[in-house]
């Protein structure tokens, strides 16, 4: 979206209320938005009762960053969360583990231990899977050419991207795109 509409200032938050306009980042974020509304208009007690009814642990604030995956919610280690935030902000231009460590103020070995202690793969593999998951979303949900998706996910060439993608997901990006593209039939002809 940022590439397509560079004059618009996008923010990566769960929801944003700007005057009479509200926008939301997805299903669970809309739940958080509604809980906030209930709390504001009816008080925290009713909001808490709604949380209990839905067996929700609580409400996230609208300014919380919307993550692509659920690992940030599962893992309570703030160091891991900060690493994940940096990785996600740098999908298109991936950082090395050394650069990531430098931005966090840790050594590369400390970053590797943080990931291992929290039950995650080594940071370089984890980062690659984040990039490939983003690529899968773009393949399944957009009409972007696969070469552009490869670049948007930090791959310098399409063949390396295709091999990496197939290794993780079992199908090439083109095969996945063909599976997700709707097939229309009219009088026995496929379009």
N, C-alpha and C positions, 0 to 999 in steps of 0.2 A: 504494500500500500504506500509506503514512504517513497518508493521509487516511482510509482505511478502518479502520485500527487505530492510532489516535493514542496509545494507552497503551504501544505497543511501541516500543522504541528501535532503529530500523533503522540499520545502518551500511553505507556504500558502499565495500566492500572486495571483493577477489577471493574470499577465503575467510576463514572465522573458525572457530577451534577453541576451544570453550568447554566444558571438562570432557569429558564423553562425547558431546557434540553437535558436529557439524561441519556447516556450511552453505557452499554454493558458489554463485558468481554465473554459472556457465555452463560450456560445454564446455572452452574453453581454460583457464579458471580451475581446473577439476578436474584438468587436466594439471599445472598449477603445484602444486596441492595434493599430487598423487601424487609429483611430483618432490621436494617438500619431505619427504614421508614416507620416500621412498627414501634421500634424503640423511641424514635423522636416524637411520634404522635401519641403513643399509648403508654410509654414508659418501659424501663428495662425488665420489669417483672413479666409482662405479656410477651415481650421479645424472648425472654428466657424460657417461657412455657412453650412457645412455638419451636424453639431449638430442641427442647426436651421431646416434644411430640415427634419431631423428625430425626431424633437421635443424633443431632448435630452437636459438635463440641462447643460451638460458639460462632460468633460472627466475625468475619474478617473485615477490616476497614476498606473503604473504597480506594484508598491510596496504596494498598498492597499491590505488589507487582504480580501480574498474571504470568504464571509459568507455563511452559509448554508441557511439562511432565509433572507427575505427582511426587517426585522424589523430594522436592523442597518442602512439601507438606509432611511427608513421612519422616524425614531426617530433621532432627531438632538442632543439629550442630551448626551454629551460626557461621563457622568457617566454611563448611560445605556449601551452605546457602549463598554465601558471598561468591564463592568460586563458580557456582552454577549461574548466578546472575551475570558474572563477567563472561562466562562461556556463551550464554544465550545472547548477550549483547554483541558478541563477535562471531556469529555464525558465518557471515559472508567472508570475513577476513580472520580465520582462526589463528589463535595464539599458540605458541609452543608452551609446554608445561613450565619451562623456565620463565617465559614472559608472564604467564598466569601467576606463578609464584611471586615474581617481582611485584606485580600489581597488588597482590595480597600482603606483601611484606613477609613472606615465608620463603624457605628454601624449597627446591623441587622435591626433595625427599620428604619434607614435612607435608606437602600437598598430597603426595602419594600415600603417606600414612593416614592422613585425614580421610581419604577416600576408602582405604582398606578398612580402617576401624569402623566405618559406618556401613560396611558391607557392599561397597560399590567396586566396580572394575577400576583398573588404573585410569587416571585422569585422561590420558591420550585416547584410550579406547572409548571411555565414557563420552568424551567430547565428539568423537567421530560418530557415535550412535545418535547423539543429539542432532548433529548436522544431517545425518541420514533420515532421522525421523521427521525433521523439518522438510527435507526433500520429498519424503513420501506424502506429507500433507499437501505440498505444492503440486505434486503429480496428480493426486486424487481430487483436489479441490479447485484447481485453476486450469487455465488453458495455456499457461506459460510454456514455451518451447523447452524441451529437456535440456538443451545446451545452456539456456539461461538459468534453469533451476540448478544445474551443476555449479555455475558461477556464483549464484546466490547462496549456495551452501558451502562455499569455500573450496571447490574443486577447480583446479586450473584447466583440466581437460575432461572431456566427456567420457573417454574410454576408461580412465581411472575411476571416475564417478560410477559408471555403469558396473564395473567389476566389484567395487566396494558395495554398491547397493544390492547387487545380486547375491553376494556372499552373505549379507545380513538378512535379506528378505526372501531369498530363494527365487526371485524373478527379476528380470531386467526392468529398468524404469519404463521402457517402451511397452513391455508386456503388461505392467501394472496399469499404465495409462490406457491401453487397449481394453483391459478388463473393466475399468471404471467409466469408460466413455459409454453413454447410453446408445443402445442400438435401436434404430427405428426401422420398422418393416412396413412396406406398403405394397400390396399386390405381389408378395413373394420377393420383392427386391429389398435389399438391405442398404441402408445409407450410413 
